[in-house]
Amino acid sequence: MKQKIAIEGIDVFIEGQGQDTIVMIHGWPDTYRLWDAQVEFFRSTYRCVRFTLPGFDINKPCRAYALEETMKLFKTIIQQATSPNQKVILMLHDWGCFFGYHFYMQNPSMVSRIIGVDIGDTNSIEFQQSLKIKHIINIISYQLWLNLAWCIGGRLGNKMTQFLARFLNCKSDPNYMSACMNYPYYILWFKSYGSYKAVKAFFPSCPMLFIYANNSPIMWHSRAWAERLSKQPGCKVIAMDTSHWVMVDEPDKFNQAVLDWLTNTF
């Protein structure tokens, strides 16, 4: 049975049953719908909680959310959508990784395990040094495009956002995409709304499964970070021959890999 509750103006969807709860957080330019195949697979044995990132919902007011505002919202959602004092499993992708990793670093006692998809140590010196010139050009190009779309807004900004999503082979429905989703890039580049300078370097103390895409034009992690993670107790690194949207390209393989890991870590 699918339950929908409103928490701080955010629609939160709860499905499934089980002792453990998986909180699924998406990135750009997606919504809670990104995790449809995962909820279908895991809801028989896990409680699945998901929501659209604040500011990303085309049916909600379009505005930017500061980092601390986002963290407070995550904490409230997890506290109200799960059993009191119960640790949760985070399943994260793209900007969901960026925000979810920072949430964990601030609230490690609330998280039992982490599943990170295709985003690793993007704010580390090791990652920055791993980028080639062509990667830097690609990153600057698409992010400045999204910044421009955010500033323009409206119908044109939405069309610009949808165009880039198609260019990057995003599988999500463009009808749910808008320029409102681009505000994290604006904050990242122009240090507005308090900036993201408070984001902590991420390396987990809890068990973590990191799954990344072999066919993505940019590897969003450094090799050193992945190797170090793979040697941590309870942690595992898996590469899949997919695009950036691993869970959509190969849902069966992704789901089984996650289930196998969850079954063997506590």
N, C-alpha and C positions, 0 to 999 in steps of 0.2 A: 504494500500500500504506500502511495506517495503522499507525504505530508508537506504542506507549505505553511511556513510561519514567517511573519515579518519581524525583523530585528533591526532596530535603528534605521528603518526605512529600506532595508535590504531584504529581498525575498530569499529565504533559505529553504532548500528542499531536502527532506529527510526520507530515505528509503532503506528498507532492509532490516535485518535483525541479526543480532550477534553480540557477543561480549565486547568486542573491539569496534571502535568507530574510525572510519577513514574520512578525513576532511580533504576534499578535492578542490584545489585552487588553480584556475586556468591563467592564461596570459593574453597577449595581443594576437589577433583581433577577435578573440573568442568570447564565449559566455559559458554559463554552467552546462550548456548542452554539449560542450566538448567531451564530457565524461559519460555520455550515454551508454557506450559499449561497456565501460568499466562498471557502472552501476548495475547494468543488466547482469553482468558476470558475478559481481561480488555481493549483491544484496541478499543472497541466500545464506551467507555466513558472516557478513559484516554489515554494520550500520553505516550507511553512506550519507555524508552531509556535503552539500555543494551549494554554491551561490555565484552570482555574477559579481565580478569585482566592482567596488563602488565607483560610480561615474561611467561604467561601461554599458549599463543597461539603457538601451535606446528609448525605453518607456519611462525612464526616470530623469530628473533634472540633470542637465549637462554642466558639470563643474569638476574642478580638480580637487583631489584629496591629498593633504600633506601626509608625510610618512607616519608621523605619530598618530594622526587621526586614523589612518589605515590600520595601524597596529592595535589601537584601542578597539576598533571595530572587529578585527579578527578575534581578539580576546573575548569580547562580549558574545560574539556568535558561538565560539567554541564552548564558553561557559553555559550559555542558555540552550544550546542544541545538543549537549551531551550530558551524561550523568555527572553530578558534582564530584570534583576531585579526580575524575577519570582522565588518564592520559589518552591522547589521540594519535593516530597515524596520519602524517601529512603526505598527500600525493600532490605533487607540484609540477607545473610546466611553465616555461617562459617567464613572464613577469611574476607569475605565481611562485616560481623559485626565488626570485629576487626578494619578494615580500615575505614568503614563507621561511626562507633561511634566516632573515633578520628577525622574524617573529620567534623562531626557535632560539636564536642567540639571546634574545631578551627574556624568553620564557621556557627554558629547557625543561623545567619540571612539569610542563603541560604536554610534552611530546614524548612518545615512546619510541617511534621509528619514523624515518623519512624516506619517501620515494621521490627522487628528483629526476626530472626528465629533460635532458638536453641542455641544461644550464648548470654550470659548475661555479668555478671561482672567478667570475667575470670582473670582480673588483680588485683582483690581486695583481701584483707586479708581474708574477709569473705568466699570467694570462696575457697581459698587455705585451710582454716581450715575445710571446708565442705568435702574435699576429704578423702576417706578412703585409706588404704594402697594398696588395690587391684587396685583402680583407679589410684593412683600415678604410680604403676608398669605398668599398661596398657598405660598410657600417655608416660612415658619414653620409653617404648618398641617401640611403633609405630613411635614416633617422631625421635628416634635415627635411626630407619630403614630408614626413609625418608631423614634424614641428610646424611646417608651413600649413598643412591641412588643419591642424589644431587652431592656429591663429586665424585662418580664414573662416573655418566653421561652416555651419549651414549646409545647404545642398551641395555646393562645390567641394567643401571640405570632406563631406561624406563620400562623394564620388572619387576623390583623390585617395581616400583611405581604402575604399573597395578595389580601386584599380591596383594599388600596390599589393593588396592581399591576393588578388588573382595572379599577379606577376610572380609572387612568391609561392604559388600553388597551395595556398591555404585552403583547407577543405570545409571550413565553416560556411554557413549560410550568409551571403552578403547582406541579406535583408536585416540582419541583426548587427551589422557593422556601421559605425559612425565615427566622425572625427573626434567625438568625445573620448574615445578610447586612447587617444594619442597623448593625453596629458602627462603620463609618466616620462615620455621622451622630452617634453618641454621642461619638466622639473629637472631632469637629468642634465640637460644642456644649459639651461639658463638659471639654474640654482634658485628658481622661484618657489613659492609656497614652503619655504624653509629648507629646500634642497634635499638631497639624499646623502649629505656628507656624514650623517650619523650612522650610516649603514656599517655594520661590523663585518670584519673579515670572517668568512664562514668556514668552519670545519667542525663536523659533528662529533659529539661524544657518545651519542646514541647510535644504534645500528642504522645504516643507510644503504639503500639500493640506488645506484645511479645508472640510468639507462640513457644512452646517447645515440644520435643518428649518424651513421656512417656517410650518408648521402647529402648531408647538409653542406651548403657552400662554405659555411664557417663553423669551426669547432668551438663551441662556447665553453670550453674549459681547457686548462693546461694539462699536458700529459703528466707532469710531475704531481699535480693535485690528484688526478685520477689514480695514479700508481700508489700514492700515499694512502688514499682512501681505501683502495682494495686490500691493503695490508692491515687495516683496522679490524679488530674482532667484530664479527657480525655484519660487516660491510661487504658489498659486492658491486662490481662494475661490469655492465653488459653493453656491447655495441650491437646495434641492429641496422640492417640495410634498408633504411627508410629516410624520409625527409624529416624535417624538424618536428612534424606532428606524428611522432612515433605511434602513439596510442590510437591514432586514426588509420594510419597506413597498415599497421599489422596488429589489430586489436587482439586477435587470438593469441599470438606469440607474446605480446606484451602482457596480457592478463595472466597467462600461465606462468610467465617468468616472475611476475609479482607475487602470485599465489605461492609458488614454490619457495620463494624467499621468505615470505611472511610465515609460512608453515614451519620454517626452520630457524626463525629468530624470535626472540621474546624480549 
